[in-house]
């Protein structure tokens, strides 16, 4: 049994289903069978991707990305702030030039006092603490712009342990 305050989060972004791939990769679904929550950082494209994620974990938190259509935008906001075992998480897909993405996120969440900011958009994984905030981009699970498709796992248990997993 997990201790109180312990949470394991699967993080995914930029699935672009069905444009980049027909389904969430099997390796991701297998890994996400062992999480308490899945966070999708946008560019979902088809709600079918969310259904696939729900088949392995009932708790899904998501935001719409710049490529998402009306059905996704209607269901998910562009920005969310949530609490996971006392850790404040900001969630937003991102927009504009990837080179300015961290500055955009810092500005967007400046009043939210986040411990972690999870984002997507660039398809490039990032797991870096800047100014006391963990900036976490799982990369894309279906596109290898960065050279390798990837997803993330964040464990919260008194501290924060975040990992990028290459597929």
One Martini backbone bead per residue (centre of mass of N, CA, C, O) as a GRO file, in nm:
protein
  167
    1UNK     BB    1   0.098   0.035   0.020
    2UNK     BB    2   0.061   0.360   0.002
    3UNK     BB    3   0.153   0.644   0.107
    4UNK     BB    4   0.076   0.926   0.219
    5UNK     BB    5   0.148   1.147  -0.057
    6UNK     BB    6   0.170   0.940  -0.281
    7UNK     BB    7   0.264   0.988  -0.635
    8UNK     BB    8   0.198   0.870  -0.974
    9UNK     BB    9   0.290   1.017  -1.294
   10UNK     BB   10   0.180   1.034  -1.616
   11UNK     BB   11   0.346   1.176  -1.908
   12UNK     BB   12   0.198   1.345  -2.194
   13UNK     BB   13   0.250   1.445  -2.547
   14UNK     BB   14   0.201   1.494  -2.865
   15UNK     BB   15   0.024   1.259  -3.019
   16UNK     BB   16  -0.129   1.309  -3.287
   17UNK     BB   17  -0.410   1.162  -3.311
   18UNK     BB   18  -0.366   1.017  -3.632
   19UNK     BB   19  -0.118   1.163  -3.772
   20UNK     BB   20   0.140   1.000  -3.632
   21UNK     BB   21  -0.068   0.788  -3.501
   22UNK     BB   22  -0.314   0.555  -3.410
   23UNK     BB   23  -0.168   0.499  -3.123
   24UNK     BB   24  -0.079   0.441  -2.828
   25UNK     BB   25   0.185   0.317  -2.713
   26UNK     BB   26   0.232   0.023  -2.550
   27UNK     BB   27   0.456   0.119  -2.349
   28UNK     BB   28   0.283   0.340  -2.223
   29UNK     BB   29   0.039   0.177  -2.129
   30UNK     BB   30   0.200  -0.008  -1.945
   31UNK     BB   31   0.321   0.214  -1.758
   32UNK     BB   32   0.025   0.345  -1.689
   33UNK     BB   33  -0.077   0.106  -1.501
   34UNK     BB   34   0.133   0.246  -1.260
   35UNK     BB   35  -0.064   0.492  -1.212
   36UNK     BB   36  -0.269   0.759  -1.069
   37UNK     BB   37  -0.198   0.957  -1.315
   38UNK     BB   38  -0.272   1.147  -1.612
   39UNK     BB   39  -0.084   1.374  -1.818
   40UNK     BB   40  -0.191   1.594  -2.080
   41UNK     BB   41  -0.009   1.846  -2.290
   42UNK     BB   42  -0.128   1.823  -2.568
   43UNK     BB   43  -0.201   1.742  -2.880
   44UNK     BB   44  -0.425   1.511  -2.929
   45UNK     BB   45  -0.684   1.554  -3.151
   46UNK     BB   46  -0.803   1.273  -3.035
   47UNK     BB   47  -1.018   1.132  -2.800
   48UNK     BB   48  -0.907   0.844  -2.837
   49UNK     BB   49  -0.652   0.886  -2.667
   50UNK     BB   50  -0.800   0.916  -2.397
   51UNK     BB   51  -0.938   0.640  -2.401
   52UNK     BB   52  -0.676   0.478  -2.393
   53UNK     BB   53  -0.579   0.591  -2.121
   54UNK     BB   54  -0.841   0.505  -1.957
   55UNK     BB   55  -0.778   0.191  -1.984
   56UNK     BB   56  -0.532   0.234  -1.745
   57UNK     BB   57  -0.653   0.525  -1.631
   58UNK     BB   58  -0.900   0.720  -1.487
   59UNK     BB   59  -0.700   0.964  -1.432
   60UNK     BB   60  -0.741   1.266  -1.623
   61UNK     BB   61  -0.526   1.530  -1.728
   62UNK     BB   62  -0.592   1.818  -1.948
   63UNK     BB   63  -0.491   1.997  -2.244
   64UNK     BB   64  -0.501   2.214  -2.490
   65UNK     BB   65  -0.375   2.264  -2.807
   66UNK     BB   66  -0.288   2.423  -3.108
   67UNK     BB   67  -0.401   2.149  -3.279
   68UNK     BB   68  -0.672   2.145  -3.157
   69UNK     BB   69  -0.994   2.093  -3.171
   70UNK     BB   70  -1.313   2.162  -3.068
   71UNK     BB   71  -1.355   1.899  -2.898
   72UNK     BB   72  -1.109   1.948  -2.712
   73UNK     BB   73  -1.156   2.247  -2.628
   74UNK     BB   74  -1.434   2.187  -2.491
   75UNK     BB   75  -1.304   1.980  -2.269
   76UNK     BB   76  -1.027   2.153  -2.260
   77UNK     BB   77  -0.810   2.357  -2.138
   78UNK     BB   78  -0.518   2.560  -2.167
   79UNK     BB   79  -0.523   2.576  -1.842
   80UNK     BB   80  -0.372   2.435  -1.538
   81UNK     BB   81  -0.417   2.387  -1.177
   82UNK     BB   82  -0.266   2.152  -0.948
   83UNK     BB   83  -0.287   1.905  -0.688
   84UNK     BB   84  -0.012   1.682  -0.571
   85UNK     BB   85   0.059   1.617  -0.268
   86UNK     BB   86   0.131   1.945  -0.235
   87UNK     BB   87   0.188   1.983  -0.541
   88UNK     BB   88   0.224   2.236  -0.773
   89UNK     BB   89   0.064   2.221  -1.099
   90UNK     BB   90   0.138   2.326  -1.416
   91UNK     BB   91  -0.070   2.336  -1.725
   92UNK     BB   92   0.063   2.355  -2.065
   93UNK     BB   93   0.144   2.349  -2.385
   94UNK     BB   94   0.187   2.592  -2.584
   95UNK     BB   95   0.354   2.853  -2.789
   96UNK     BB   96   0.523   2.923  -3.044
   97UNK     BB   97   0.842   2.955  -3.004
   98UNK     BB   98   1.043   2.728  -2.846
   99UNK     BB   99   1.264   2.933  -2.743
  100UNK     BB  100   1.013   3.089  -2.562
  101UNK     BB  101   0.863   2.888  -2.369
  102UNK     BB  102   0.964   2.936  -2.078
  103UNK     BB  103   0.883   3.235  -2.067
  104UNK     BB  104   0.583   3.192  -2.111
  105UNK     BB  105   0.538   3.011  -1.861
  106UNK     BB  106   0.638   3.199  -1.643
  107UNK     BB  107   0.426   3.419  -1.704
  108UNK     BB  108   0.162   3.249  -1.682
  109UNK     BB  109   0.259   3.130  -1.369
  110UNK     BB  110   0.356   3.368  -1.169
  111UNK     BB  111   0.083   3.350  -0.961
  112UNK     BB  112   0.082   3.014  -0.885
  113UNK     BB  113   0.318   2.870  -0.734
  114UNK     BB  114   0.486   2.654  -0.879
  115UNK     BB  115   0.675   2.348  -0.885
  116UNK     BB  116   0.542   2.259  -1.162
  117UNK     BB  117   0.588   2.258  -1.526
  118UNK     BB  118   0.378   2.137  -1.774
  119UNK     BB  119   0.463   2.054  -2.119
  120UNK     BB  120   0.494   2.109  -2.471
  121UNK     BB  121   0.517   2.151  -2.842
  122UNK     BB  122   0.837   2.081  -2.912
  123UNK     BB  123   0.907   1.758  -2.864
  124UNK     BB  124   1.113   1.826  -2.630
  125UNK     BB  125   1.269   1.718  -2.379
  126UNK     BB  126   1.222   1.824  -2.024
  127UNK     BB  127   1.435   1.831  -1.704
  128UNK     BB  128   1.425   2.141  -1.537
  129UNK     BB  129   1.557   2.360  -1.306
  130UNK     BB  130   1.404   2.694  -1.264
  131UNK     BB  131   1.380   2.895  -1.011
  132UNK     BB  132   1.249   2.633  -0.843
  133UNK     BB  133   1.132   2.510  -1.113
  134UNK     BB  134   0.988   2.244  -1.279
  135UNK     BB  135   1.057   2.169  -1.613
  136UNK     BB  136   0.819   1.957  -1.801
  137UNK     BB  137   0.888   1.759  -2.095
  138UNK     BB  138   0.806   1.450  -2.251
  139UNK     BB  139   0.747   1.490  -2.525
  140UNK     BB  140   0.688   1.256  -2.782
  141UNK     BB  141   0.520   0.941  -2.827
  142UNK     BB  142   0.491   0.973  -3.177
  143UNK     BB  143   0.750   1.164  -3.209
  144UNK     BB  144   1.105   1.218  -3.340
  145UNK     BB  145   1.233   1.513  -3.348
  146UNK     BB  146   1.453   1.446  -3.106
  147UNK     BB  147   1.510   1.116  -3.195
  148UNK     BB  148   1.285   1.035  -2.964
  149UNK     BB  149   1.046   0.890  -2.821
  150UNK     BB  150   0.836   1.005  -2.532
  151UNK     BB  151   0.800   1.005  -2.170
  152UNK     BB  152   0.665   1.044  -1.831
  153UNK     BB  153   0.772   1.042  -1.477
  154UNK     BB  154   0.614   1.131  -1.163
  155UNK     BB  155   0.730   1.148  -0.826
  156UNK     BB  156   0.555   1.187  -0.509
  157UNK     BB  157   0.755   1.185  -0.184
  158UNK     BB  158   0.845   1.470  -0.039
  159UNK     BB  159   0.932   1.475  -0.337
  160UNK     BB  160   1.086   1.505  -0.668
  161UNK     BB  161   1.064   1.257  -0.936
  162UNK     BB  162   1.192   1.292  -1.269
  163UNK     BB  163   1.125   1.123  -1.591
  164UNK     BB  164   1.259   1.025  -1.899
  165UNK     BB  165   1.118   0.805  -2.151
  166UNK     BB  166   1.230   0.606  -2.390
  167UNK     BB  167   1.101   0.420  -2.681
   0.00000   0.00000   0.00000
